[in-house]
Amino acid sequence: MIRNCIFTGNSAQQGGGFWFGGVSAPVVEDCLFYDNRAYWGSGVFLINSSTTGTFTDCVIRNNEAESRGGGLMVHNYNFKIEDSAICANISLDSGGGITVSQSEPGVVTHCTISENDADDGGGIQLMTEAKIELDCSIISYSSSGGAISLWEGTMIDVGNSVFWENAGGDSIPPA
């Protein structure tokens, strides 16, 4: 378990603040990931695990990716994010807040995804067979790229969530 930690001012090719991959999965609580830089997944990058990584009561803020996943990038990984904030992250390409690719259904519940920026998917980008459940969450104030971007073959299940004032649009496009 990783609890009450701050990851800041780091840089890497993947996962500027936090990188985790392989057979096990982290349990992360009450952590702050901010002002990190990476090509992919500047705040957090999760890759290649069939067990579920869990993030609870975390803040992923002010991170910048050159390509995808300004706040968080998930590739081929089971994950759950709850009671967390993913805010004010930037991706110079896509997925300002979160990018997910080739994952089992990820779960995002009771989260605020706000003020993120990317040309495509300011809040969330789903690509390459990604699946996600979004429940009781707020996606707001994405400065470009819309609330959510879906590639063909992706799936999102949305319940009890609010989309508000996203510059690129508040609707979920058809996949």
C-alpha positions in Angstrom: 0.0 0.0 0.0 1.2 3.5 -0.8 -0.4 6.2 1.4 0.0 9.9 2.1 2.8 10.5 -0.5 3.5 13.4 -2.8 5.0 12.8 -6.3 6.1 16.1 -7.8 8.6 17.6 -10.2 9.5 14.4 -11.9 10.0 13.6 -15.5 10.3 10.4 -17.6 9.3 8.8 -20.9 6.3 7.1 -19.2 4.8 7.9 -15.9 6.6 11.1 -14.9 5.2 11.0 -11.3 4.4 7.3 -10.9 4.9 4.2 -13.2 3.5 0.8 -12.3 3.4 -2.4 -14.4 3.6 -6.2 -14.2 1.8 -8.9 -12.3 0.9 -7.0 -9.2 -1.2 -3.8 -8.8 -0.8 -0.9 -6.4 -3.2 0.2 -3.7 -2.7 4.0 -3.6 -4.5 6.2 -1.0 -4.4 9.9 -0.2 -1.6 10.7 -2.6 -0.8 13.8 -4.6 0.7 13.7 -8.1 1.5 17.2 -9.5 3.9 19.1 -11.7 5.3 16.0 -13.4 6.2 15.6 -17.1 6.4 12.7 -19.5 5.8 11.7 -23.0 2.9 9.3 -21.9 1.0 9.4 -18.6 2.7 12.3 -17.0 1.1 12.0 -13.6 0.5 8.3 -13.5 1.2 5.5 -16.0 -0.3 2.0 -15.4 0.7 -0.9 -17.8 0.2 -4.6 -18.3 -1.5 -6.1 -15.2 -4.6 -8.3 -14.8 -5.0 -7.5 -11.1 -6.8 -4.3 -10.2 -4.8 -1.2 -9.2 -6.8 1.1 -7.0 -6.4 4.8 -6.4 -8.6 6.3 -3.6 -8.7 10.0 -2.4 -5.9 11.0 -4.7 -5.3 14.3 -6.6 -3.6 14.2 -10.0 -3.1 17.8 -11.0 -0.9 20.2 -13.2 0.9 17.4 -15.1 1.9 17.7 -18.7 2.3 14.9 -21.4 3.8 15.4 -24.8 1.6 12.8 -26.3 -1.2 11.1 -24.3 -2.5 11.0 -20.8 -1.8 14.4 -19.2 -3.0 13.2 -15.8 -3.2 9.4 -16.1 -2.6 6.8 -18.9 -3.7 3.2 -18.5 -2.7 0.5 -21.0 -3.7 -3.1 -20.7 -4.4 -2.8 -17.0 -7.4 -3.3 -14.6 -7.9 -0.1 -12.6 -10.3 1.6 -10.2 -10.2 5.3 -9.3 -12.5 6.5 -6.6 -13.1 9.7 -4.7 -10.3 11.5 -6.5 -9.7 14.6 -8.6 -7.9 14.7 -12.0 -7.6 18.4 -12.7 -5.7 21.0 -14.7 -3.6 18.5 -16.7 -2.4 19.0 -20.2 -1.7 16.6 -23.1 -0.2 18.1 -26.2 -2.1 15.5 -28.2 -5.0 13.6 -26.6 -6.4 12.6 -23.2 -5.9 15.7 -21.1 -7.2 14.0 -17.9 -7.2 10.3 -18.7 -6.2 8.1 -21.6 -7.2 4.4 -21.5 -6.2 1.8 -24.1 -6.7 -2.0 -24.3 -8.0 -2.4 -20.8 -10.5 -4.5 -19.0 -13.4 -2.4 -17.8 -11.8 0.3 -15.7 -13.9 2.0 -13.0 -14.0 5.7 -12.3 -16.4 6.6 -9.5 -17.1 9.7 -7.4 -14.4 11.6 -9.2 -14.0 15.2 -10.5 -12.2 15.4 -13.9 -12.0 19.1 -14.5 -10.0 21.8 -16.4 -7.9 19.4 -18.4 -6.7 20.2 -21.9 -6.0 18.2 -25.0 -6.8 18.5 -28.7 -8.8 15.3 -28.5 -10.5 14.1 -25.3 -9.9 17.0 -23.0 -11.4 15.0 -20.1 -11.1 11.3 -21.1 -9.9 9.6 -24.2 -10.7 5.9 -24.9 -8.7 4.2 -27.6 -7.9 0.7 -28.9 -10.6 -1.5 -27.3 -10.7 0.4 -24.0 -13.7 -0.1 -21.7 -14.6 2.1 -18.8 -17.4 2.5 -16.2 -18.0 6.2 -15.2 -20.3 6.6 -12.2 -21.2 9.6 -10.0 -18.5 11.7 -11.5 -18.2 15.2 -12.9 -16.4 16.1 -16.1 -16.2 19.8 -16.5 -14.3 22.8 -18.0 -12.1 20.9 -20.4 -10.6 23.8 -22.3 -10.6 22.0 -25.7 -11.1 18.5 -27.1 -14.5 17.9 -25.5 -15.4 15.9 -22.5 -14.8 12.4 -23.9 -13.2 11.1 -27.1 -14.1 7.5 -28.1 -12.2 5.5 -30.8 -14.0 2.8 -32.7 -14.4 -0.4 -30.7 -14.3 1.4 -27.3 -17.1 1.3 -24.7 -18.2 3.6 -21.9 -20.9 3.0 -19.4 -22.0 6.3 -17.8 -24.3 6.6 -14.8 -25.3 9.5 -12.6 -22.6 11.8 -13.9 -22.5 15.4 -14.9 -20.9 16.9 -18.0 -20.5 20.7 -17.7 -19.1 23.6 -19.7 -16.5 21.6 -21.7 -15.2 23.8 -24.5 -15.2 21.0 -27.1 -18.7 19.8 -26.1 -20.5 18.0 -23.3 -21.8 15.1 -25.3 -20.4 11.6 -25.7 -19.7 10.9 -29.3 -20.7 7.5 -30.8 -17.8 5.0 -30.9 
